Amino acid sequence: MRDTEDSDAFRLAVAKAALDLFSANGYDATSVDDIAEAAGISRRTFFRQFRGKDDVIFADHEILLTQAAEFLDRDHDDPWVAVCDAAQLVFDRFSGWKEYATLRYQVVHVNPALRDREIVTVFRYERLFVDYLRGAVPDHSHLETIQFCATVTATHNFVLRRMIRDGVATAPADLQAALSKVRASFQPSSDEVVVAVFPRGASRDAVVDAISEQLGR
């Protein structure tokens, strides 16, 4: 294989070879030796990168968790938006790996043990988001932080499933719009008093516009 053993591309290539075998022959009937041969690597090289065949199938999640953590480690003006952006980053990567993600879904869907492993793996994104926000906004309600991160994660997973399971044409902008609504619904409260001035007899729409303008400042 052309990619170096420590590259993400290398791990994904091995994982794709494994998924092809799992899909064609069944997960239980496929051995590590089969995967190594299909990927053009040695058994020893395989185990330098993966603990076993149940590990290789989720190689993309390990890569994306690392990328999301690195993104959140940067400076962000709004930590709540940063969490939404991290979820968007993950979705964008999956959009580029749609064939891989769809194939993995088909394999995992028929294997209860793999489904359980996937649930645990997916929860790690939510845990990453919660840990980040607890550090970025430590004085904010812990409950609201958990609720926000759970909603972001659930929204991401719903849109992703529609794409890879149901075959619905889904663009990154679809998730972006959904996450914007989540962000707006969890807008942190403020004790600031908002004053809007408008003429006597102003219409309801004019009043709403005046208040919206003050809130937007």
Secondary structure in CASP SS format (residue, H / E / C, confidence):
PFRMAT SS
TARGET T0000
AUTHOR 0000-0000-0000
METHOD secondary structure of the structure
MODEL  1
M C 1.00
R C 1.00
D C 1.00
T C 1.00
E C 1.00
D C 1.00
S C 1.00
D H 1.00
A H 1.00
F H 1.00
R H 1.00
L H 1.00
A H 1.00
V H 1.00
A H 1.00
K H 1.00
A H 1.00
A H 1.00
L H 1.00
D H 1.00
L H 1.00
F H 1.00
S H 1.00
A H 1.00
N H 1.00
G C 1.00
Y C 1.00
D C 1.00
A C 1.00
T C 1.00
S C 1.00
V H 1.00
D H 1.00
D H 1.00
I H 1.00
A H 1.00
E H 1.00
A H 1.00
A H 1.00
G C 1.00
I C 1.00
S C 1.00
R H 1.00
R H 1.00
T H 1.00
F H 1.00
F H 1.00
R H 1.00
Q H 1.00
F C 1.00
R C 1.00
G C 1.00
K H 1.00
D H 1.00
D H 1.00
V H 1.00
I C 1.00
F C 1.00
A H 1.00
D H 1.00
H H 1.00
E H 1.00
I H 1.00
L H 1.00
L H 1.00
T H 1.00
Q H 1.00
A H 1.00
A H 1.00
E H 1.00
F H 1.00
L H 1.00
D C 1.00
R C 1.00
D C 1.00
H C 1.00
D C 1.00
D C 1.00
P H 1.00
W H 1.00
V H 1.00
A H 1.00
V H 1.00
C H 1.00
D H 1.00
A H 1.00
A H 1.00
Q H 1.00
L H 1.00
V H 1.00
F H 1.00
D H 1.00
R H 1.00
F H 1.00
S H 1.00
G H 1.00
W C 1.00
K H 1.00
E H 1.00
Y H 1.00
A H 1.00
T H 1.00
L H 1.00
R H 1.00
Y H 1.00
Q H 1.00
V H 1.00
V H 1.00
H H 1.00
V C 1.00
N C 1.00
P H 1.00
A H 1.00
L H 1.00
R H 1.00
D H 1.00
R H 1.00
E H 1.00
I H 1.00
V H 1.00
T H 1.00
V H 1.00
F H 1.00
R H 1.00
Y H 1.00
E H 1.00
R H 1.00
L H 1.00
F H 1.00
V H 1.00
D H 1.00
Y H 1.00
L H 1.00
R H 1.00
G H 1.00
A H 1.00
V C 1.00
P C 1.00
D C 1.00
H C 1.00
S C 1.00
H H 1.00
L H 1.00
E H 1.00
T H 1.00
I H 1.00
Q H 1.00
F H 1.00
C H 1.00
A H 1.00
T H 1.00
V H 1.00
T H 1.00
A H 1.00
T H 1.00
H H 1.00
N H 1.00
F H 1.00
V H 1.00
L H 1.00
R H 1.00
R H 1.00
M H 1.00
I H 1.00
R C 1.00
D C 1.00
G C 1.00
V C 1.00
A C 1.00
T C 1.00
A C 1.00
P H 1.00
A H 1.00
D H 1.00
L H 1.00
Q H 1.00
A H 1.00
A H 1.00
L H 1.00
S H 1.00
K H 1.00
V H 1.00
R H 1.00
A H 1.00
S H 1.00
F C 1.00
Q C 1.00
P C 1.00
S C 1.00
S C 1.00
D C 1.00
E C 1.00
V C 1.00
V C 1.00
V C 1.00
A C 1.00
V C 1.00
F C 1.00
P C 1.00
R C 1.00
G C 1.00
A C 1.00
S C 1.00
R H 1.00
D H 1.00
A H 1.00
V H 1.00
V H 1.00
D H 1.00
A H 1.00
I H 1.00
S H 1.00
E H 1.00
Q H 1.00
L H 1.00
G C 1.00
R C 1.00
END
